[in-house]
Amino acid sequence: MKAALRTVDDHGREYQALMFVCPGCARGGDVGLHMLPVGGDVPEGRARWDFDGDLETPTLSPSILTRYTMHGTDGPREWVCHSFLRAGVFEFLTDSTHPFAGQQVPLPDLPDWAVREG
């Protein structure tokens, strides 16, 4: 299974989130699991993506942008993963700071522990 829909309860507001793995965000022991709101009662101020409903080859819009600061022995470094997910393929943009920048990478399977019958 490439992606799954999950119901999220945010203090009584339920919405649907698409769960999938981003290979650009996977590093070290981190799988790169994302859950992006795609439907329902998404809380005000929270982003929402358009989703085509296909769990094997999903398309999301707009782009997916993840930024955070990594703190290492050589000081802080900004990590950027910026992509489009179209027809089950990540199109990583060149502002990404990982090795997949500028490449197209198929959506990987969800890990077994993330797959459950709903």
C-alpha positions as CSV (number, residue, x, y, z in Angstrom):
1,M,0.0,0.0,0.0
2,K,1.4,3.4,-1.1
3,A,-0.9,5.7,0.9
4,A,-3.8,5.5,3.4
5,L,-6.5,7.9,4.5
6,R,-6.8,8.4,8.3
7,T,-9.4,10.2,10.3
8,V,-7.8,12.8,12.6
9,D,-9.6,14.1,15.7
10,D,-8.3,17.6,16.5
11,H,-10.1,18.5,19.7
12,G,-13.5,17.4,18.3
13,R,-12.9,18.6,14.8
14,E,-12.5,15.5,12.5
15,Y,-10.7,15.6,9.2
16,Q,-9.2,13.2,6.7
17,A,-5.4,13.1,6.3
18,L,-3.4,11.3,3.6
19,M,-0.6,9.3,5.2
20,F,2.4,8.5,3.0
21,V,6.2,8.2,3.1
22,C,8.4,10.9,1.6
23,P,11.9,9.5,0.6
24,G,13.3,13.1,0.7
25,C,12.4,13.4,4.4
26,A,13.6,9.9,5.3
27,R,17.0,10.0,6.9
28,G,18.8,8.2,9.7
29,G,16.1,6.3,11.7
30,D,13.3,8.6,10.4
31,V,10.9,7.0,7.9
32,G,9.7,10.3,6.5
33,L,6.0,9.6,7.3
34,H,3.7,12.5,6.5
35,M,0.0,13.0,7.2
36,L,-1.5,15.9,5.2
37,P,-5.1,17.2,5.6
38,V,-7.1,16.5,2.5
39,G,-10.8,16.7,3.6
40,G,-13.3,17.2,6.3
41,D,-13.4,19.8,9.0
42,V,-9.7,21.0,8.8
43,P,-9.1,23.6,11.6
44,E,-8.9,27.2,10.5
45,G,-5.3,28.3,9.7
46,R,-4.2,24.7,8.9
47,A,-3.2,23.9,5.3
48,R,-5.3,21.6,3.2
49,W,-4.2,19.8,0.0
50,D,-6.4,18.8,-2.9
51,F,-6.2,15.0,-3.3
52,D,-7.4,13.0,-6.3
53,G,-8.6,10.0,-4.2
54,D,-6.1,7.5,-5.6
55,L,-4.2,5.7,-2.8
56,E,-1.8,3.9,-5.1
57,T,-0.7,6.7,-7.4
58,P,-1.9,9.9,-5.5
59,T,-1.7,13.4,-6.8
60,L,-1.7,16.3,-4.3
61,S,-1.8,20.0,-4.9
62,P,-0.2,22.4,-4.0
63,S,3.4,21.4,-3.5
64,I,4.7,19.9,-0.2
65,L,7.2,22.0,1.6
66,T,9.0,20.7,4.8
67,R,11.6,22.9,6.5
68,Y,13.4,22.6,9.8
69,T,16.7,23.3,11.4
70,M,19.1,20.4,12.1
71,H,21.6,20.9,14.9
72,G,24.8,19.1,14.5
73,T,28.4,19.3,15.6
74,D,29.1,21.8,12.9
75,G,26.3,24.1,14.0
76,P,22.7,24.5,12.8
77,R,21.8,23.7,9.2
78,E,18.4,24.3,7.4
79,W,16.8,21.1,5.9
80,V,14.4,21.7,3.1
81,C,12.3,19.1,1.2
82,H,10.1,20.6,-1.5
83,S,8.2,18.5,-3.9
84,F,5.1,17.9,-6.0
85,L,3.4,14.5,-5.7
86,R,1.8,13.7,-9.1
87,A,0.5,10.3,-10.1
88,G,2.5,8.6,-7.4
89,V,5.8,10.2,-8.3
90,F,7.6,12.8,-6.2
91,E,9.0,15.7,-8.3
92,F,11.7,17.1,-5.9
93,L,12.4,20.8,-6.6
94,T,15.9,22.1,-6.7
95,D,15.5,24.1,-3.5
96,S,15.5,20.8,-1.6
97,T,18.7,20.2,0.4
98,H,18.7,16.4,0.1
99,P,20.3,14.2,-2.6
100,F,16.9,13.8,-4.4
101,A,16.8,17.5,-5.4
102,G,15.9,17.9,-9.0
103,Q,14.9,14.2,-9.4
104,Q,11.7,12.2,-9.8
105,V,11.3,9.4,-7.3
106,P,8.3,6.9,-7.0
107,L,6.2,7.0,-3.9
108,P,7.4,4.1,-1.7
109,D,5.2,1.7,0.2
110,L,4.0,2.5,3.7
111,P,5.9,0.5,6.4
112,D,4.0,-2.5,7.6
113,W,3.5,-0.9,11.1
114,A,1.7,2.1,9.5
115,V,-0.8,-0.1,7.6
116,R,-3.9,-1.2,9.4
117,E,-7.4,-2.0,8.6
118,G,-9.6,1.0,9.2
